Amino acid sequence: MEIRQTGQGVAANEVVFEQAVEQPVDVEFTLPDYCPDIARVLKCRVTPWVSSRSVSGSALGIEGRASVTLIYADADENLCSYTYEAPFNRSVDMGGAKEGNCSAFVRAKPEYVNCRAVTPRKLDVHGALTLKARVVSRRVADILTDLDSPDMQMLRGSAPATTPMAAAEKYMIVEEELELEQDQPAIRSLLRCDARALSSECKIISNKAVVKGELLVEALYCPEEDGRPEKLQASIPLSQIVDIDGVNESCDCEASLEVAALEMKPRTGMSGEARTVSLTAKICVSVQAFCNTDLPVVFDAYSTRFETSVERQEINFEKMICGINESFLCKKSLEFTDGELGGIADVWCESQVTSVRNEERTLLIGGTVLICILGYDAQGAPVYFERPVDYEYRHEMEEAPTLMRCEPQVDAVAASCALAAGSKCEAKVELHITAAVFNISRVPLVVSVEVLEDSPKQREEDLALMIYYADAGEKVWDIARRYNTSADEIALVNELQNDTLPGKQMLLIPCV
């Protein structure tokens, strides 16, 4: 018996590959002539930049570079710095070609670094980066939404879902001239440069996403005249339009901004002094569009006349229940011995997420912030310290997820340290947290129905009604299925309001 079946495709993002790979950083370089000799190495810092990632067949290609920044003291105890660029190109075997529309996401972080001054002008560096790679494919599963047959009974319902519509990314180049404040001394050399991109708004307008945010820039420099290092800070507004086919104003979107490359150089003006810094940054703008809707589904189906073969499939539905884009302040009192830290020249931080969980309706994100302090001891000699600080961020959600998916991004966007009494240092770190919390529901649904015409059901043709004594908690649908009748008819005849019976009662079962 042929029956007309109406279906619908349900899209979902499926993680088809996820792995953390190690990328070695083994370099040896000699300082240029304009840099003084190395007397003491204070810090060898590795900053990774991922400039591109792509999926081709079974290979994930990752390109980027590692900026190796040496911060050291010369023979006169002056702070000095030099940055060496180490490009890398990595191909990761994903174990079989990945079909469908795949998107690759790669986050890089320094794992460890060891350095040794072979000579006063030559440095040997051995370290490693961790490239956390994830490839997501947009898959479509067909589910049944309707059957066109008078003999078919269907248990209908709806499934709340956040359906991914499309994803796109675009690279933008930011070029700016950053000027010093009037009371700041001119620049002799840069010691440290950092930039972080944060998204603040994403809107869909007719097949396009408008993304807004800011680029936070920090630079520590040595002044032209002798003196302690100075800091240059700037916030650069960002705005970019990303084309996304097939989306409209009813869709929502999420955007993330990632600095893929950064170059900062002092620029000498007409006065002969360097009072501006030329900045060039490459930023990857990633956008994911989705639609929050309730999808019509069929949980069960049967024929009142013939035996029925029903194929079911467990479908994962994701519903976004919470979006986070806010700042969080982490405070900690750091201990030092007497005379160990007499002044602070610079503070920066590196953050990582170590745990994500929920307790009922409370989202808990735990992690560690590594506070890096460049300063001076009591005698005025340059020193460097690192202090790890644990943090826990709490956010109240409107509902408690049964099975949660959340992949937060936590960036340390600002840090400060103030010396206090008793050889203590009061540290404050501003963390910016971006996260989307999804509730995952695994629902068994009907995907196809076959009516077996050669297997008719036994029926009592001379009966119009039957009497059934139901127990509390029984479902009308189950009773109707057992007696090959309609659940709607049972509810109508017995004036029932709910599918689940509240107590024991006698039911009249119509034989349709």
Secondary structure, 3 states (H helix, E strand, C coil): CCCEEEEEEEEEEEEEEEEEEEEEEEEEEECCCCCCCCCEEEEEEEEEEEEEEEEECCEEEEEEEEEEEEEEECCCCCEEEEEEEEEEEEEEECCCCCCCEEEEEEEEEEEEEEEEEEECCEEEEEEEEEEEEEEEEEEEEEEEEEEECCCEEEEEEEEEEEEEEEEEEEEEEEEEEEECCCCCCCEEEEEEEEEEEEEEEEEECCCEEEEEEEEEEEEEEEECCCCCCEEEEEEEEEEEEEECCCCCCCCEEEEEEEEEEEEEEEEECCCCCEEEEEEEEEEEEEEEEEEEEEEEEEEEEEECCEEEEEEEEEEEEEEEEEEEEEEEEEEEEEECCCCCCCEEEEEEEEEEEEEEEEECCEEEEEEEEEEEEEEECCCCCEEEEEEEEEEEEEEECCCCCCCEEECCEEEEEEEEEEEECCCEEEEEEEEEEEEEEEEEEEEEEEEEEEEEEEEECCCCCCCCEEEEEECCCCEHHHHHHHCCCCHHHHHHHCCCCCCECCCCEEEEEECC
